[in-house]
Amino acid sequence: MTKLMVWAGLAVLAAALSGATAANADDWRRGEFAYDKSEHRFGPDCEYRISARGEAPVDLFGGHHEAHKAEQRSINDWANEARRLFGERYGNWELAQGKDVHCNVRGAEFVCVAAANPCRVHEEHHEHEHEHEHDRDRDRR
């Protein structure tokens, strides 16, 4: 009888936790940013450092997926903030310099912070790409 009560208690606890996790799956805070306006070494095509925090609930049965979700949220929030501050050309995580993403578990949440200096494509490099595309198009004719 004692084993049955323990199993029933565990089943109730698991159901409550999974229900709470499902209900809170999209319940995360946006807009937590930090700014480092000190000098950087990345040149004139890069701006000051932005850090963005992304969170997702810890899921008892899908932890890796939730950790990845928190990481992606932090990177997406970083990109949105870079676009808001500096314009569309700066919102690309792939072009950023000094990239760092780290994640931790805090209580019942995965918390990730993405930090980097947003950068744009160097104008001169961008112009040469268009020249090469024009040359290739001309050669195909």
C-alpha positions as CSV (number, residue, x, y, z in Angstrom):
1,M,0.0,0.0,0.0
2,T,2.9,2.4,0.8
3,K,4.5,1.8,-2.7
4,L,1.2,2.5,-4.3
5,M,0.8,5.9,-2.5
6,V,4.4,6.8,-3.5
7,W,3.8,6.0,-7.1
8,A,0.5,7.9,-7.1
9,G,2.2,10.9,-5.4
10,L,5.0,10.8,-8.1
11,A,2.4,10.6,-10.9
12,V,0.5,13.6,-9.5
13,L,3.8,15.6,-9.1
14,A,4.9,14.7,-12.6
15,A,1.6,15.8,-14.1
16,A,1.6,19.0,-12.2
17,L,5.2,19.8,-13.2
18,S,4.6,18.9,-16.9
19,G,1.4,21.0,-16.9
20,A,3.2,24.0,-15.4
21,T,6.0,23.6,-17.8
22,A,3.7,23.4,-20.8
23,A,1.7,26.4,-19.6
24,N,4.8,28.5,-19.1
25,A,6.6,27.3,-22.3
26,D,6.3,30.8,-23.9
27,D,6.3,32.7,-20.6
28,W,9.8,34.3,-20.7
29,R,11.0,37.8,-20.3
30,R,12.2,39.8,-23.2
31,G,14.2,43.0,-23.2
32,E,16.9,42.4,-20.7
33,F,20.0,44.0,-22.2
34,A,23.3,45.3,-21.1
35,Y,25.6,47.7,-23.0
36,D,29.4,48.1,-23.0
37,K,30.3,51.3,-24.7
38,S,34.0,51.1,-24.0
39,E,36.4,51.1,-26.9
40,H,36.7,47.9,-28.9
41,R,39.2,46.5,-31.4
42,F,36.9,45.6,-34.2
43,G,37.1,48.7,-36.4
44,P,34.7,51.3,-37.7
45,D,32.2,48.8,-39.1
46,C,31.3,47.6,-35.6
47,E,29.4,49.2,-32.8
48,Y,29.5,48.9,-29.0
49,R,28.9,45.6,-27.3
50,I,25.4,44.4,-26.5
51,S,24.4,41.6,-24.2
52,A,20.9,40.0,-24.4
53,R,19.4,37.5,-22.0
54,G,17.1,34.7,-23.1
55,E,15.2,32.2,-20.9
56,A,13.2,29.1,-21.2
57,P,11.8,26.8,-18.5
58,V,13.6,23.7,-17.5
59,D,11.7,20.7,-18.9
60,L,12.1,17.4,-17.1
61,F,11.9,15.4,-20.3
62,G,13.3,17.8,-22.9
63,G,16.1,19.7,-21.3
64,H,18.4,19.9,-24.3
65,H,15.6,21.4,-26.5
66,E,14.8,24.0,-23.8
67,A,18.4,24.9,-23.4
68,H,18.7,25.4,-27.1
69,K,15.5,27.5,-27.1
70,A,17.0,29.8,-24.4
71,E,20.2,30.2,-26.4
72,Q,18.3,31.0,-29.6
73,R,16.1,33.5,-27.7
74,S,19.2,35.3,-26.4
75,I,20.7,35.5,-29.9
76,N,17.4,36.7,-31.5
77,D,16.9,39.3,-28.8
78,W,20.5,40.5,-29.4
79,A,19.9,40.8,-33.1
80,N,16.6,42.7,-32.6
81,E,18.3,45.1,-30.2
82,A,21.2,45.6,-32.6
83,R,18.8,46.4,-35.4
84,R,16.8,48.8,-33.2
85,L,19.9,50.7,-32.1
86,F,22.0,50.8,-35.3
87,G,19.8,49.8,-38.2
88,E,19.1,46.6,-40.2
89,R,22.7,46.1,-41.4
90,Y,23.9,45.5,-37.8
91,G,21.3,42.9,-36.8
92,N,23.2,39.8,-38.2
93,W,24.7,37.6,-35.5
94,E,27.0,35.9,-38.1
95,L,28.7,39.3,-38.8
96,A,29.1,40.2,-35.1
97,Q,32.6,40.2,-33.5
98,G,33.6,39.1,-30.1
99,K,30.7,36.7,-29.9
100,D,30.0,34.9,-26.6
101,V,27.0,32.8,-25.5
102,H,26.9,31.2,-22.1
103,C,24.0,29.4,-20.4
104,N,23.2,28.4,-16.8
105,V,20.3,26.8,-15.0
106,R,18.7,29.2,-12.5
107,G,15.9,27.7,-10.5
108,A,13.5,26.3,-13.0
109,E,14.9,28.1,-16.0
110,F,17.7,27.9,-18.5
111,V,19.2,31.4,-18.8
112,C,21.4,32.3,-21.7
113,V,23.3,35.5,-22.4
114,A,24.5,36.3,-25.9
115,A,27.0,39.1,-26.1
116,A,28.8,40.6,-29.1
117,N,29.7,43.8,-31.0
118,P,27.3,44.2,-33.9
119,C,29.0,44.8,-37.2
120,R,28.0,45.5,-40.8
121,V,29.5,44.4,-44.0
122,H,32.4,46.7,-44.9
123,E,31.1,49.0,-47.6
124,E,34.2,48.6,-49.8
125,H,33.9,44.8,-49.6
126,H,30.2,45.0,-50.4
127,E,30.9,47.1,-53.5
128,H,33.5,44.6,-54.8
129,E,31.0,41.8,-54.4
130,H,28.5,43.6,-56.7
131,E,31.3,44.3,-59.2
132,H,32.2,40.6,-59.3
133,E,28.5,39.7,-59.7
134,H,28.2,42.1,-62.6
135,D,31.4,40.6,-64.2
136,R,30.0,37.1,-63.8
137,D,26.7,38.1,-65.4
138,R,28.6,39.8,-68.3
139,D,30.8,36.7,-68.8
140,R,27.7,34.4,-69.0
141,R,26.2,36.4,-71.9
